[in-house]
Each structure stands twice: as C-alpha cells, then as structure tokens.
C-alpha cells in the first residue's frame, strides 16, 4: 500500500475512533450558535482540497448531525488530537463510515479546442 494512502487510512481510522469513543457527547452535546460558528471557522481552516464542498453537502443533507461532528472535530483540533489537515476525501469517507451518505455533485468534463465541455454536451453533439 502506498505510504500516503496508508497514512490517510490511519488518520481516518483515528477520526472514527475519536468519534465513537464518546457517543454520548455527540448525541447530547448542544452548543450555542455563537460557539458553533467559532468551531465551524476552526474546522474550515483545517480543510483541504474539496473539504469545503463535502462540508456544505453534509450541512445541506444532514445539518444536525453535521453540526455535532464539526463541533467534536473542532474540539479535537483545538486539543491537538487532530494535527493534520482534513481532505475532502477523508471527510467524505468519515461520513460514509458513520453511516451518513453525503451526496456530492460530480461531472465529467473534457477539454477540446480551448474550452471545457461536459460529457452530456459531447453526447448531444
């Protein structure tokens, strides 16, 4: 297994362990809107790649659960228990492992004659 893939796998496994370690804190924690905004800002600062897109999709589909997960992960970031940046793929896999199927919009585009076109446009031509 590639070292970076192995490292991401271990990181994802660790996140899952931290989330499942205290299930009562996830279900019972309620933070005020002001506190949540602070945690959300901290969490967003630690996202890379398409992390913001995954977060927005999760907030759209599962706002309550996502708020709790973001709050918990932001607390772990502040405690320095999570030190690496979280990629969009890692965040998506975390949601999937927790049984939360987040839908991400995807499209296939091709480049021809200096412009990008979607696959559906290619099929229409």
Rosetta constraint file for C-alpha pairs under 8 A:
AtomPair CA 1 CA 5 HARMONIC 6.81 0.50
AtomPair CA 1 CA 6 HARMONIC 6.28 0.50
AtomPair CA 2 CA 6 HARMONIC 6.07 0.50
AtomPair CA 3 CA 7 HARMONIC 6.01 0.50
AtomPair CA 4 CA 8 HARMONIC 6.14 0.50
AtomPair CA 5 CA 9 HARMONIC 6.08 0.50
AtomPair CA 6 CA 10 HARMONIC 6.23 0.50
AtomPair CA 7 CA 11 HARMONIC 6.15 0.50
AtomPair CA 8 CA 12 HARMONIC 6.07 0.50
AtomPair CA 8 CA 90 HARMONIC 7.28 0.50
AtomPair CA 9 CA 13 HARMONIC 6.09 0.50
AtomPair CA 10 CA 14 HARMONIC 6.10 0.50
AtomPair CA 11 CA 15 HARMONIC 6.26 0.50
AtomPair CA 12 CA 16 HARMONIC 6.22 0.50
AtomPair CA 12 CA 90 HARMONIC 6.33 0.50
AtomPair CA 12 CA 93 HARMONIC 7.63 0.50
AtomPair CA 12 CA 94 HARMONIC 6.56 0.50
AtomPair CA 13 CA 17 HARMONIC 6.23 0.50
AtomPair CA 14 CA 18 HARMONIC 6.22 0.50
AtomPair CA 15 CA 19 HARMONIC 6.20 0.50
AtomPair CA 15 CA 82 HARMONIC 8.00 0.50
AtomPair CA 15 CA 94 HARMONIC 7.49 0.50
AtomPair CA 16 CA 20 HARMONIC 6.13 0.50
AtomPair CA 16 CA 94 HARMONIC 6.71 0.50
AtomPair CA 16 CA 97 HARMONIC 7.64 0.50
AtomPair CA 16 CA 98 HARMONIC 7.73 0.50
AtomPair CA 17 CA 21 HARMONIC 5.81 0.50
AtomPair CA 18 CA 22 HARMONIC 7.35 0.50
AtomPair CA 19 CA 23 HARMONIC 6.95 0.50
AtomPair CA 19 CA 26 HARMONIC 7.65 0.50
AtomPair CA 19 CA 69 HARMONIC 7.78 0.50
AtomPair CA 19 CA 72 HARMONIC 7.54 0.50
AtomPair CA 22 CA 26 HARMONIC 7.00 0.50
AtomPair CA 23 CA 27 HARMONIC 6.44 0.50
AtomPair CA 24 CA 28 HARMONIC 5.60 0.50
AtomPair CA 24 CA 29 HARMONIC 7.67 0.50
AtomPair CA 25 CA 29 HARMONIC 5.17 0.50
AtomPair CA 26 CA 68 HARMONIC 5.79 0.50
AtomPair CA 26 CA 69 HARMONIC 7.01 0.50
AtomPair CA 26 CA 72 HARMONIC 7.20 0.50
AtomPair CA 27 CA 68 HARMONIC 7.60 0.50
AtomPair CA 29 CA 68 HARMONIC 7.13 0.50
AtomPair CA 30 CA 68 HARMONIC 7.78 0.50
AtomPair CA 31 CA 35 HARMONIC 6.02 0.50
AtomPair CA 31 CA 36 HARMONIC 6.10 0.50
AtomPair CA 32 CA 36 HARMONIC 6.10 0.50
AtomPair CA 33 CA 37 HARMONIC 6.14 0.50
AtomPair CA 34 CA 38 HARMONIC 6.50 0.50
AtomPair CA 35 CA 39 HARMONIC 6.29 0.50
AtomPair CA 36 CA 40 HARMONIC 5.91 0.50
AtomPair CA 36 CA 67 HARMONIC 7.53 0.50
AtomPair CA 36 CA 71 HARMONIC 6.59 0.50
AtomPair CA 37 CA 41 HARMONIC 6.14 0.50
AtomPair CA 38 CA 42 HARMONIC 6.37 0.50
AtomPair CA 39 CA 43 HARMONIC 6.06 0.50
AtomPair CA 39 CA 70 HARMONIC 7.05 0.50
AtomPair CA 39 CA 71 HARMONIC 5.65 0.50
AtomPair CA 39 CA 74 HARMONIC 5.40 0.50
AtomPair CA 39 CA 75 HARMONIC 7.36 0.50
AtomPair CA 40 CA 44 HARMONIC 6.02 0.50
AtomPair CA 40 CA 70 HARMONIC 6.47 0.50
AtomPair CA 40 CA 71 HARMONIC 7.06 0.50
AtomPair CA 40 CA 74 HARMONIC 7.22 0.50
AtomPair CA 41 CA 45 HARMONIC 6.25 0.50
AtomPair CA 42 CA 46 HARMONIC 6.72 0.50
AtomPair CA 42 CA 74 HARMONIC 6.09 0.50
AtomPair CA 42 CA 77 HARMONIC 7.97 0.50
AtomPair CA 43 CA 47 HARMONIC 6.76 0.50
AtomPair CA 43 CA 70 HARMONIC 6.63 0.50
AtomPair CA 43 CA 73 HARMONIC 7.15 0.50
AtomPair CA 43 CA 74 HARMONIC 5.20 0.50
AtomPair CA 43 CA 77 HARMONIC 7.73 0.50
AtomPair CA 44 CA 52 HARMONIC 6.92 0.50
AtomPair CA 46 CA 84 HARMONIC 7.75 0.50
AtomPair CA 46 CA 85 HARMONIC 4.91 0.50
AtomPair CA 46 CA 86 HARMONIC 6.09 0.50
AtomPair CA 47 CA 51 HARMONIC 5.19 0.50
AtomPair CA 47 CA 52 HARMONIC 6.65 0.50
AtomPair CA 47 CA 85 HARMONIC 5.64 0.50
AtomPair CA 47 CA 86 HARMONIC 4.83 0.50
AtomPair CA 47 CA 87 HARMONIC 5.74 0.50
AtomPair CA 47 CA 88 HARMONIC 7.20 0.50
AtomPair CA 48 CA 52 HARMONIC 7.61 0.50
AtomPair CA 48 CA 85 HARMONIC 6.31 0.50
AtomPair CA 48 CA 86 HARMONIC 5.91 0.50
AtomPair CA 48 CA 87 HARMONIC 4.66 0.50
AtomPair CA 48 CA 88 HARMONIC 6.50 0.50
AtomPair CA 49 CA 87 HARMONIC 5.54 0.50
AtomPair CA 49 CA 88 HARMONIC 5.77 0.50
AtomPair CA 50 CA 54 HARMONIC 6.48 0.50
AtomPair CA 50 CA 87 HARMONIC 6.62 0.50
AtomPair CA 50 CA 88 HARMONIC 4.43 0.50
AtomPair CA 50 CA 89 HARMONIC 7.41 0.50
AtomPair CA 51 CA 55 HARMONIC 6.10 0.50
AtomPair CA 51 CA 86 HARMONIC 7.04 0.50
AtomPair CA 51 CA 87 HARMONIC 5.29 0.50
AtomPair CA 51 CA 88 HARMONIC 3.47 0.50
AtomPair CA 51 CA 89 HARMONIC 7.24 0.50
AtomPair CA 51 CA 91 HARMONIC 6.68 0.50
AtomPair CA 52 CA 56 HARMONIC 6.14 0.50
AtomPair CA 52 CA 88 HARMONIC 7.08 0.50
AtomPair CA 53 CA 57 HARMONIC 6.25 0.50
AtomPair CA 53 CA 88 HARMONIC 7.35 0.50
AtomPair CA 53 CA 104 HARMONIC 7.80 0.50
AtomPair CA 54 CA 58 HARMONIC 6.13 0.50
AtomPair CA 54 CA 88 HARMONIC 5.91 0.50
AtomPair CA 54 CA 91 HARMONIC 7.02 0.50
AtomPair CA 54 CA 92 HARMONIC 6.35 0.50
AtomPair CA 54 CA 102 HARMONIC 7.51 0.50
AtomPair CA 54 CA 104 HARMONIC 6.79 0.50
AtomPair CA 55 CA 59 HARMONIC 6.08 0.50
AtomPair CA 55 CA 91 HARMONIC 7.83 0.50
AtomPair CA 56 CA 60 HARMONIC 6.11 0.50
AtomPair CA 57 CA 61 HARMONIC 6.18 0.50
AtomPair CA 57 CA 102 HARMONIC 6.45 0.50
AtomPair CA 57 CA 103 HARMONIC 6.60 0.50
AtomPair CA 57 CA 104 HARMONIC 6.50 0.50
AtomPair CA 58 CA 62 HARMONIC 5.49 0.50
AtomPair CA 58 CA 63 HARMONIC 6.76 0.50
AtomPair CA 58 CA 66 HARMONIC 6.23 0.50
AtomPair CA 58 CA 102 HARMONIC 5.60 0.50
AtomPair CA 58 CA 103 HARMONIC 7.79 0.50
AtomPair CA 59 CA 63 HARMONIC 4.34 0.50
AtomPair CA 59 CA 64 HARMONIC 7.83 0.50
AtomPair CA 59 CA 66 HARMONIC 5.81 0.50
AtomPair CA 59 CA 67 HARMONIC 7.48 0.50
AtomPair CA 61 CA 102 HARMONIC 6.96 0.50
AtomPair CA 61 CA 103 HARMONIC 8.00 0.50
AtomPair CA 62 CA 66 HARMONIC 5.92 0.50
AtomPair CA 63 CA 67 HARMONIC 6.03 0.50
AtomPair CA 64 CA 68 HARMONIC 6.53 0.50
AtomPair CA 65 CA 69 HARMONIC 6.24 0.50
AtomPair CA 66 CA 70 HARMONIC 5.94 0.50
AtomPair CA 67 CA 71 HARMONIC 6.05 0.50
AtomPair CA 68 CA 72 HARMONIC 6.16 0.50
AtomPair CA 69 CA 73 HARMONIC 6.05 0.50
AtomPair CA 70 CA 74 HARMONIC 5.92 0.50
AtomPair CA 71 CA 75 HARMONIC 6.21 0.50
AtomPair CA 72 CA 76 HARMONIC 6.33 0.50
AtomPair CA 73 CA 77 HARMONIC 6.16 0.50
AtomPair CA 73 CA 82 HARMONIC 7.83 0.50
AtomPair CA 74 CA 78 HARMONIC 6.21 0.50
AtomPair CA 75 CA 79 HARMONIC 6.17 0.50
AtomPair CA 76 CA 80 HARMONIC 6.13 0.50
AtomPair CA 76 CA 81 HARMONIC 5.16 0.50
AtomPair CA 76 CA 82 HARMONIC 5.74 0.50
AtomPair CA 77 CA 81 HARMONIC 5.90 0.50
AtomPair CA 77 CA 82 HARMONIC 4.84 0.50
AtomPair CA 77 CA 83 HARMONIC 6.44 0.50
AtomPair CA 86 CA 90 HARMONIC 6.22 0.50
AtomPair CA 86 CA 91 HARMONIC 6.55 0.50
AtomPair CA 87 CA 91 HARMONIC 6.24 0.50
AtomPair CA 88 CA 92 HARMONIC 6.06 0.50
AtomPair CA 89 CA 93 HARMONIC 6.12 0.50
AtomPair CA 90 CA 94 HARMONIC 6.11 0.50
AtomPair CA 91 CA 95 HARMONIC 6.35 0.50
AtomPair CA 92 CA 96 HARMONIC 6.23 0.50
AtomPair CA 92 CA 102 HARMONIC 7.01 0.50
AtomPair CA 93 CA 97 HARMONIC 5.96 0.50
AtomPair CA 94 CA 98 HARMONIC 6.24 0.50
AtomPair CA 95 CA 99 HARMONIC 6.39 0.50
AtomPair CA 95 CA 100 HARMONIC 4.99 0.50
AtomPair CA 95 CA 101 HARMONIC 6.60 0.50
AtomPair CA 95 CA 102 HARMONIC 6.94 0.50
AtomPair CA 96 CA 100 HARMONIC 5.10 0.50
AtomPair CA 96 CA 101 HARMONIC 5.36 0.50
AtomPair CA 96 CA 102 HARMONIC 7.24 0.50
AtomPair CA 107 CA 118 HARMONIC 7.01 0.50
AtomPair CA 107 CA 119 HARMONIC 7.72 0.50
AtomPair CA 108 CA 118 HARMONIC 5.86 0.50
AtomPair CA 108 CA 119 HARMONIC 5.66 0.50
AtomPair CA 109 CA 116 HARMONIC 6.15 0.50
AtomPair CA 109 CA 117 HARMONIC 5.34 0.50
AtomPair CA 109 CA 118 HARMONIC 4.28 0.50
AtomPair CA 109 CA 119 HARMONIC 5.60 0.50
AtomPair CA 110 CA 116 HARMONIC 5.52 0.50
AtomPair CA 110 CA 117 HARMONIC 5.52 0.50
AtomPair CA 110 CA 118 HARMONIC 6.37 0.50
AtomPair CA 110 CA 119 HARMONIC 6.89 0.50
AtomPair CA 111 CA 115 HARMONIC 5.58 0.50
AtomPair CA 111 CA 116 HARMONIC 4.49 0.50
AtomPair CA 111 CA 117 HARMONIC 6.46 0.50
AtomPair CA 112 CA 116 HARMONIC 6.49 0.50
AtomPair CA 112 CA 117 HARMONIC 7.69 0.50
AtomPair CA 117 CA 121 HARMONIC 6.28 0.50
AtomPair CA 117 CA 122 HARMONIC 7.04 0.50
AtomPair CA 118 CA 122 HARMONIC 6.57 0.50
AtomPair CA 119 CA 123 HARMONIC 6.33 0.50
AtomPair CA 120 CA 124 HARMONIC 6.24 0.50
AtomPair CA 121 CA 125 HARMONIC 6.42 0.50
